[in-house]
């Protein structure tokens, strides 16, 4: 059982966070940034450059060549990813439990299975606990913009969030979240 929700940004996540903070940056601008020292100390400069190339190929960042150097900025998809990463970091911070459980229930049709599977993967990444296939629990208050992350999914009545004062026999849940 896991005691804490821990999220450690990958090298790609760190690059996106740095670009989000700097707006535009040359490769050399990444090294002195606090995110680089917090999350990328182990990375070699060439690994970081390779990461930037992969992010550019995926369309998450845009590289503009100027006088032999490349200046990077986030694309729209990169900005959405940066928001998701910042939210994961925020959710992974230690919080005081208010005694309520947040139950997320969804019924996403089989015809959009890929979206449903992606959504489950994201919930796991955010630290939710799966009670049943489409019922997930989380002990802390969710940020206002939590559901904005999936605005492109166009969830309507398929997604319900319930604040519950109690869940019978929640020992396994408490153990999972270290409460």
Buried (B, 14 or more C-beta within 10 A) or exposed (E): EEEEBEBEBEBBBBBBBBBBEBEEBEBEBBEEBEBBEEBBEEBEEEEBBEBBEBBBEEEBBBBEEEEEEBBBBBBEEBBBBBBBBBBBBEBBEEEEEEEBBBBBBBEBEEEBEEBBEBBBEBBEEBBBBEBEEBBBBBBBEBEEEBBEBBEEBEBEEBBEBEEEEEBEEBEEBBEBBEE
